[in-house]
């Protein structure tokens, strides 16, 4: 991704990725306190009158339209996309209309866009959109960044799990995430692991009784991503 001015991350507030990574480093073997809430954008969301997380029944039409318009304009930057996403409802779970908009886009550009939004997004909607993009376009190189924002599991657990579940090596990453999140984030991760019961020894029958039975020693631990 180019380093030109349009792609530089905003100065304030801090990216949600950095927020999650900082909290994780304070207690690397435990879930984040309160699943990482409040997020750095909490005050801005209150000013805009936005709930967090938004209603899971959103139809995704407006978010898909914004993505289509962004991908149709080769000069548009991820930062511009992040700003436009603030004005539309963004689903925080898999949405087929959003996924189709990503699939219509060139793979390299969609992947770079998703990486930028997840790594540099200072707004929860931008990060959710980035995870939705990576759920369709990620490679195994994206596992650490997806795991890191997935620690903010109340907002991003469902999308992070979907993105990891579709990747080679994703089972180990899901085991790690299941052991480092609580509440619905853990439910999403364990549900995904149970679908892999025949594929992976560490996600054997005991996994469906709860993530605490999964083998942590084989799981992937996130390392800071540079971009």
MOPECOR-V221481 format. One record per residue. N is the residue number from 1. RES is the residue in one letter. PSI is psi as a letter, one per 40 degrees, with the letter a starting at -180 (* if undefined). NEAR is the number of other ideal C-beta (glycine too) atoms within 10 Angstrom. Layout:
# MOPECOR-V221481
N & RES & PSI & NEAR
N & RES & PSI & NEAR
This chain:
# MOPECOR-V221481
1 & X & h & 15
2 & X & i & 8
3 & X & e & 8
4 & X & i & 8
5 & X & d & 8
6 & X & e & 12
7 & X & e & 15
8 & X & h & 11
9 & X & i & 16
10 & X & i & 14
11 & X & d & 7
12 & X & i & 7
13 & X & a & 16
14 & X & i & 15
15 & X & i & 22
16 & X & d & 29
17 & X & d & 24
18 & X & d & 17
19 & X & d & 22
20 & X & d & 25
21 & X & d & 19
22 & X & d & 12
23 & X & d & 19
24 & X & d & 20
25 & X & d & 9
26 & X & d & 9
27 & X & g & 11
28 & X & e & 10
29 & X & e & 9
30 & X & i & 12
31 & X & i & 19
32 & X & i & 22
33 & X & h & 10
34 & X & f & 10
35 & X & f & 21
36 & X & e & 24
37 & X & i & 13
38 & X & i & 12
39 & X & i & 24
40 & X & d & 17
41 & X & e & 24
42 & X & d & 14
43 & X & d & 11
44 & X & d & 16
45 & X & d & 18
46 & X & d & 12
47 & X & d & 8
48 & X & e & 12
49 & X & f & 6
50 & X & h & 18
51 & X & i & 8
52 & X & h & 16
53 & X & i & 19
54 & X & i & 18
55 & X & h & 9
56 & X & e & 10
57 & X & e & 7
58 & X & i & 18
59 & X & e & 13
60 & X & e & 22
61 & X & d & 13
62 & X & d & 15
63 & X & d & 24
64 & X & d & 22
65 & X & d & 14
66 & X & d & 19
67 & X & d & 29
68 & X & d & 16
69 & X & d & 13
70 & X & d & 22
71 & X & d & 19
72 & X & e & 10
73 & X & h & 11
74 & X & e & 7
75 & X & e & 6
76 & X & i & 16
77 & X & i & 19
78 & X & d & 26
79 & X & d & 20
80 & X & d & 14
81 & X & d & 23
82 & X & d & 24
83 & X & d & 13
84 & X & d & 19
85 & X & e & 25
86 & X & d & 16
87 & X & e & 10
88 & X & i & 17
89 & X & h & 16
90 & X & h & 25
91 & X & i & 25
92 & X & e & 25
93 & X & i & 18
94 & X & h & 17
95 & X & h & 21
96 & X & d & 12
97 & X & d & 17
98 & X & d & 27
99 & X & d & 18
100 & X & d & 14
101 & X & d & 25
102 & X & d & 23
103 & X & d & 12
104 & X & e & 13
105 & X & i & 19
106 & X & h & 11
107 & X & d & 12
108 & X & d & 9
109 & X & d & 17
110 & X & d & 22
111 & X & d & 21
112 & X & d & 18
113 & X & d & 26
114 & X & d & 26
115 & X & d & 24
116 & X & d & 22
117 & X & d & 29
118 & X & d & 31
119 & X & d & 24
120 & X & e & 23
121 & X & h & 27
122 & X & e & 23
123 & X & h & 25
124 & X & d & 27
125 & X & d & 28
126 & X & d & 26
127 & X & d & 31
128 & X & d & 30
129 & X & d & 33
130 & X & d & 31
131 & X & d & 30
132 & X & d & 29
133 & X & d & 31
134 & X & d & 30
135 & X & d & 24
136 & X & d & 21
137 & X & e & 23
138 & X & i & 23
139 & X & i & 12
140 & X & d & 13
141 & X & d & 11
142 & X & e & 22
143 & X & d & 27
144 & X & d & 16
145 & X & d & 28
146 & X & d & 29
147 & X & d & 26
148 & X & d & 25
149 & X & d & 32
150 & X & d & 31
151 & X & d & 24
152 & X & g & 24
153 & X & d & 29
154 & X & d & 20
155 & X & d & 25
156 & X & e & 30
157 & X & d & 29
158 & X & d & 27
159 & X & d & 29
160 & X & d & 32
161 & X & d & 31
162 & X & d & 21
163 & X & d & 31
164 & X & d & 29
165 & X & d & 19
166 & X & e & 14
167 & X & i & 19
168 & X & h & 8
169 & X & e & 11
170 & X & d & 24
171 & X & d & 25
172 & X & d & 20
173 & X & d & 27
174 & X & d & 34
175 & X & d & 27
176 & X & d & 23
177 & X & d & 32
178 & X & d & 30
179 & X & e & 19
180 & X & e & 26
181 & X & i & 28
182 & X & i & 17
183 & X & b & 12
184 & X & d & 14
185 & X & d & 27
186 & X & d & 21
187 & X & d & 18
188 & X & d & 24
189 & X & d & 30
190 & X & d & 23
191 & X & d & 15
192 & X & d & 22
193 & X & d & 26
194 & X & d & 13
195 & X & e & 13
196 & X & e & 17
197 & X & d & 14
198 & X & e & 7
199 & X & d & 9
200 & X & h & 18
201 & X & d & 9
202 & X & e & 19
203 & X & f & 26
204 & X & a & 15
205 & X & d & 9
206 & X & d & 14
207 & X & d & 25
208 & X & e & 15
209 & X & e & 10
210 & X & i & 12
211 & X & e & 24
212 & X & e & 12
213 & X & e & 16
214 & X & i & 24
215 & X & h & 16
216 & X & d & 16
217 & X & d & 6
218 & X & e & 13
219 & X & i & 19
220 & X & h & 19
221 & X & h & 14
222 & X & i & 22
223 & X & i & 12
224 & X & h & 12
225 & X & i & 18
226 & X & e & 6
227 & X & * & 10
